[in-house]
Amino acid sequence: MVDIMNQEIQKITGKAFVLGDNIDTDQIIPAEFLSYNPSVADERKFFGRYAMSGVPEAQSGLPGGNVKFTPEDLFTTDFAVIIAGRNFGCGSSREHAPLAIAEAGCRFIIAEDYARIFYRNCINGGYCAPLTSEQRLVEAIATGDEVELDIQAGVLKHVASGKEYKLVPLGDAADILDAGGIFDYARQSGLLK
Amino acid sequence: MSMTITEKIIARHAGRDAVRPGEKVWCNVDMLMTHDVCGPGTIGIFEEQFGKDAKVFDPQRVVILPDHYIFTADPKAHRNIEILRDFAKRQNLPYYYDPDFMIAGDNSVPKPYADPRKTSYAGVCHAALPEKGHIRPGELMIGTDSHTCTAGAFGMFASGMGNTDAAFILGTGKTWLLVPPSMKFVFHGQVPPYLMAKDLILHVIGEVGFSGATYMAMEFAGEALMSLNIDERCTVPNMAIEAGGKNGIIAPDELAIEYVKARTDVPFEPVYSDPDATYVKVLEFDTDKLEPTVAMPHSPDRRALARELGDVTLDRSYIGSCTGGKLTDLLAAAKVLNGKTVKIDTFIVPGSTETDARMDEVMVDGKTIRQVLTGAGCKIGPANCAACLGGPQDTFGRANEPIKVVSTTNRNFPGRMGHKEAGIYLASPLTAAASALTGKITDPRDVVKLDKPVGLAV
């Protein structure tokens, strides 16, 4: 079970959005949009609109590319899970990156591995669950494919083929993600009043 | 129990005698740094979680340096400066470096400071933090910017985090850390005259790969590295994050300690790695044999030698940022460009107002750095992050077209300097200046003869 944006979630089914390796936070949310203040509700929603807008078109929604994560002029995405390769979220420490993905309505990422600050931001801010696959999934799943994610069992199922892929159990930060972020964790464990 | 410098700093701040890699510990934070891009969001979370009237954990330990979106007409960027001003005032923060030339209510591109010596504005946070005396060996700093790791050049544990972590620290003075395993990189021998610190770190990143140091402390050492001045040393841990590192760190020698003592009265206690400390990996380099190095688009680990890329035609040269706009970087550019004329658009952005001021003091063949660079046809902007991270459309030097740029900045991911299809070649200031003269990627040895490294410590 994870507590994402105050929702306790065990299992979801939805469409996958597939990306390659080394997706840095400038691609997730380009710097030109960082003047929006996430603490202002009317501005925060723009992070959902521009989420993933920095990914070059050919790599945006593999294998074919040219898929917009958030459709033009909308604020939310139809994709429920991001599938990616190595070093997801590298680069800048901007928390706007996981916030943008969450604000678009996508709460799960499954990558081969993550850059440190992005991973921490996902968890401490309670934005997205940064899950790790045991094997590379970028070539196994196509953008738009239906997937079923069972967090409790740690399994991702590709619905059309019925194939199942194992996820690596959440490590040291699982307790913070379970609590819903660092502030909830600190209150529950008595570190904060 | 033997420990590395990173483990010792974390142990001290966790109130422990010793820590081991992989342990999760709560640490007291000595300094929290934020800027105009992440400050407003951090303040928002702080007030939401601790209350509108809550006070920061210690005003002496909070530093705010607006630097990202200063010279722009983006009204939200102007509003963000007002948020920082208001917070600094309400919280009585002594270390807020206000861009005092930005007029409240006027959303046009601000007219820059008239005199860099007479403004409260400091420039890019990582360049200004040591200059203003906020960096101290043995201390622990967290900043809302991934290049916070720059301060490791002074034997400090410094690492970047997000707004939520920063807000937690603002309220409590504490953060949790996973103790990172340490990797060690040793530069033996001597730095040849045509090499700069940028070449050393680009070589390292090419060696370990873009995620080769993920979650790790990168400790840099060796007589070649320690022969360099403070400016040059800062370039090395600055880019630790480009290999995924949690922090980069250099043991503070007399030069580093004297630099710090000249800028702060706050007492500090340096720590050093034990001789038998454990490293997951030790990489050693024969510095004399390294050559001018470039990272090709679109990843800092796509390493090549400058001399192998002579057929890459460029549209622009960009010399600036926290990592490539320090005084030594601009001096290096001036040494190459002295008496010559650039062939492509060349943008110069000093990292800090102090560097901007010193461009009028430091001489090359009887001319100031500014005179040399202006004479060569460079465009010089005021100190700020500028086009290093693209920024708003009207940012100085931003790549608004799919052009090819040689740049002394630290990242070249797609879209980093603006346009998604722009190709950024990361290189040293010597290489970027040499390339400005020819319009192609050029090994500095082809255009200038230097008798010693520009950044040799004196």
Contacts between the chains, C-beta under 8 A, distances in Angstrom:
chain1	res1	chain2	res2	distance
A	22	B	210	6.0
A	22	B	299	5.8
A	22	B	413	7.3
A	24	B	411	7.6
A	24	B	413	4.2
A	24	B	416	7.9
A	26	B	389	7.1
A	26	B	390	7.3
A	26	B	411	7.5
A	26	B	413	5.3
A	26	B	414	7.5
A	26	B	415	5.5
A	26	B	416	5.3
A	27	B	413	6.5
A	27	B	414	6.0
A	27	B	415	6.4
A	30	B	390	6.7
A	30	B	415	5.6
A	31	B	37	8.0
A	31	B	389	4.5
A	31	B	390	4.5
A	31	B	391	5.5
A	31	B	416	8.0
A	32	B	390	6.1
A	32	B	391	6.4
A	32	B	392	5.5
A	32	B	393	6.6
A	34	B	37	4.8
A	34	B	68	7.5
A	34	B	69	7.6
A	35	B	37	7.6
A	35	B	69	5.7
A	35	B	74	5.1
A	35	B	76	3.8
A	35	B	77	4.6
A	35	B	80	6.3
A	35	B	392	6.7
A	36	B	76	6.2
A	37	B	40	4.6
A	37	B	41	6.2
A	37	B	44	6.8
A	37	B	76	7.0
A	37	B	79	7.5
A	37	B	80	6.6
A	37	B	83	7.3
A	38	B	41	4.6
A	38	B	44	6.8
A	38	B	163	7.3
A	39	B	40	6.5
A	39	B	41	5.6
A	39	B	43	7.3
A	39	B	44	2.4
A	39	B	45	6.9
A	39	B	48	7.3
A	40	B	44	7.7
A	43	B	76	7.4
A	54	B	414	6.7
A	54	B	415	4.5
A	54	B	420	6.4
A	55	B	414	7.4
A	56	B	414	5.1
A	56	B	415	7.8
A	56	B	420	5.1
A	56	B	421	6.9
A	57	B	420	7.9
A	86	B	211	6.3
A	87	B	210	5.7
A	87	B	211	4.2
A	87	B	214	7.4
A	87	B	244	7.0
A	90	B	210	6.4
A	90	B	211	7.0
A	90	B	244	6.8
A	90	B	413	7.8
A	91	B	146	6.7
A	91	B	241	7.8
A	91	B	411	6.2
A	91	B	413	5.9
A	91	B	416	8.0
A	92	B	145	7.6
A	92	B	146	5.2
A	92	B	389	7.1
A	92	B	411	8.0
A	93	B	38	7.6
A	93	B	143	8.0
A	93	B	144	6.3
A	93	B	145	5.8
A	93	B	146	4.0
A	93	B	148	7.7
A	93	B	160	3.9
A	93	B	161	6.2
A	93	B	162	5.9
A	94	B	37	7.2
A	94	B	38	6.8
A	94	B	162	7.3
A	95	B	38	7.1
A	95	B	41	6.7
A	95	B	144	7.9
A	95	B	162	3.3
A	95	B	163	4.3
A	95	B	164	6.2
A	96	B	41	7.4
A	113	B	211	6.6
A	113	B	214	7.0
A	114	B	214	8.0
A	115	B	211	6.9
A	115	B	214	6.5
A	115	B	244	5.8
A	116	B	214	5.9
A	116	B	215	5.3
A	116	B	244	6.5
A	116	B	246	5.7
A	117	B	146	6.0
A	117	B	160	5.6
A	117	B	161	6.5
A	117	B	162	6.7
A	117	B	241	7.9
A	120	B	161	6.8
A	120	B	162	7.0
A	120	B	165	7.0
A	121	B	161	7.7
A	121	B	162	3.8
A	121	B	164	7.0
A	121	B	165	7.7
A	124	B	162	6.8
A	124	B	164	4.8
A	124	B	165	5.5
A	124	B	168	7.6
A	125	B	162	6.4
A	125	B	163	7.5
A	125	B	164	4.2
A	172	B	24	5.3
A	172	B	178	6.2
A	181	B	164	6.8
A	182	B	164	6.1
A	182	B	165	6.9
A	182	B	168	5.6
A	182	B	176	7.8
A	183	B	49	5.3
A	183	B	164	7.6
A	183	B	168	6.8
A	186	B	168	7.2
A	186	B	172	7.9
A	191	B	26	7.6
A	191	B	172	7.8
A	191	B	174	7.8
A	192	B	171	8.0
A	192	B	172	7.0
